[in-house]
Amino acid sequence: MEIDLINFRVALLENITLGELTEIWNRCWQGYYFDMFYLNEHMKVWLDLSQVYLGCSMGIYVENRVVGFALLSVDGSDGWIAAACMDPDFRFKGLFEILMRAQLDQALRLGLKQVYLEVLEQNHALKVYQSVGFTPVRQLNLYRAQSRTKSLNNCRRIIPMKLVSEDLYFENRSRVFKPAWQRREDYLRRHINFFAVMNLSGTAGALYAGEKDGLLIDLWSASATGADEVISALLQRSDQPFSLINQPKDWISAVLSAKEIYPSAIQVEMCAHLT
């Protein structure tokens, strides 16, 4: 497909409607490593949860059609690229780098000090992020649809956990755990309904969205013993597989590996320091 690269522009997405954004999202994520298809209602929930500011987010247009986007969230002096993608027909043409430079310029105009993002380690976009000033911070593991059968054989002992208030949960967690963006306290508190549990010593905990068999949204521990307790309790909750996003290499990931539960994907957390 021949493209006139002279006929493009970068502009804020402030006037994009929900329906238009959903169409752009689904078109640009075609062929990605995971299924990223959204309906309008999914997009609305995700935008609210991620606190994306479309008035500060950039799109790149070719002949007045959005062919790429970068969606920005703001937390104090920090920014987060909640999503960035190009239409498959417009990749590898230099447009993504132009888009990301424009988004960082916009972040600088907003007075942000640093901007974070996460990218799959095999994604070619990683090189583009490096070229515009992002540097690696740490590895983050993604756990999706893991089998519990083998692990359950090693954790038949009932592990007592206690329900705790969200305030106590986050207070204890903050002493030992530095989360990536989607595990920050403000982000997690935006879930409509959730409950927290910790082990009896208060050195490890888990947060679930929903009711009794809710979705795991956070897991942390200050020690190997605490990690073993909270993971064993997690595995005993249900026969259903679980997902855990953006888990750094720590006691939790070490104990998961010991129980033969391995990452389904690895991301790189990156940061661009703005001047």
Secondary structure, DSSP 8 states (H G I E B T S, - for coil): ----TTSEEEEE-TT--HHHHHHHHHHHTTT-SS-----HHHHHHHHHHHTB-GGG-EEEEETTEEEEEEEEEEETTEEEEEEEEE-GGGTTSSHHHHHHHHHHHHHHHTT-SEEEEEEETT-THHHHHHHTT-EEEEEEEEE-S---HHHHTT--S---EEEE-HHHHHHHHHTT----GGGSHHHHHTSSSEEEEEETTSSEEEEEESSTT-EEEEEEESSHHHHHHHHHHHHHH-SS---EEEEESSHHHHHHHHTT---SEEEEEEEEE--
